[in-house]
Amino acid sequence: MMASSLTFLGALWALLSFLSAATSCTSFFMPYWLFGSQMEKAVSFSTFRRCTYPAQTHERDLVMVEECGRYASFSAIPSLSWQICTLVTGIGCALLLLVSLAAVLGCCIGDLISRMTGRFQGSVQFVGGLLISSGCALYPLGWNSPEIQQACGNASSQFQLGTCRLGWAYYCTGGGAAVAMLICTWLSCFAGKTSKPSPY
């Protein structure tokens, strides 16, 4: 039988930590935060990726390339707010992922997670969730960039979608962060079986 350093609530914490981190990280990477259309083609965006974009042919005609990809460089991301959003959301996702991996290891390894380390990991989860939530809150500030306006009927501005709509990946990223901040942080207080004895 495998040793575990987690209580029943700790095992639930590990499961929810893994699910919330996986949801936030996967949705952060998916270019389906915002849906619009350009030149009668459906387009979608995240903070650092885009599906379906305009390109010039050799004859200098403008055509829509129907594929997904990252922006060529960090500075090519269409707005400063989206650049900041990419950074804070990415850091938040990394924190949630690290805590979830430690929590899952705690299911298999005895004496890995004490009450104190569980609470510390919960505070790291709270910070990670807060960073992701901040990224989601910053995202609408970039809707006034020319690239987004072209996809939103030239009617978008900060916190105004124009003809665009928010996508499932935006909601999943924020939902994963909310679960990490509110539920996982609370469960982490009861995750460890015992406090580790001090060596001093």
Salt bridges, closest charged atoms under 4 A:
GLU66 OE2 - LYS41 NZ 3.03
GLU147 OE2 - ARG50 NH1 2.76
